[in-house]
Amino acid sequence: MTKTMHWSAGVPVPTWRLVAAAMLRGASGLLAHWASGLVSSPARPLAELPRLEFHAEAGAPEGALYQDGELVGWIPGVTRL
């Protein structure tokens, strides 16, 4: 539910409201600055992301799991993903 608020130029604003608004604006600026530092690290290119491969072919070990071309293990009982 929204409520329309009408402001009049002659009505004084309480001091506590001005202080609260200033504190919230300051906190918002601080959080925005902090958040920009969290996401500023560059993303790794797709070429650097690990590539997982699963082989279940004739002549290959059944359920072999490779990461970047190196055997990292087997998935027991799995012959197809």
Residue, then its C-alpha position, 0 to 999 in steps of 0.5 A: m500500500t502506498k500513501t501520498m505524502h503532501w509537503s508544504a514549504g512552511v512546515p518545519v522538518p524535525t531535526w531528528r529526521l534531518v540527522a537520520a536522513a544524513m546518516l542513511r545517505g552516508a551509510s549508503g555511500l559507504l556501502a556502495h563504495w565497499a560493494s564496488g571494491l568487492v566486484s572490481s576483481p577481473a573475471r577469469p577468461l573462459a580459457e582459464l576456467p577448468r574444463l571437466e570431461f567424462h569419458a565412457e567410450a569403447g577402449a576408455p576406462e569406464g567412468a573416467l573423469y578428467q580435468d583439463g586433460e588430466l585424470v582426476g578419478w573415476i565415477p563408480g557405477v556410472t557409464r554415461l552422463 
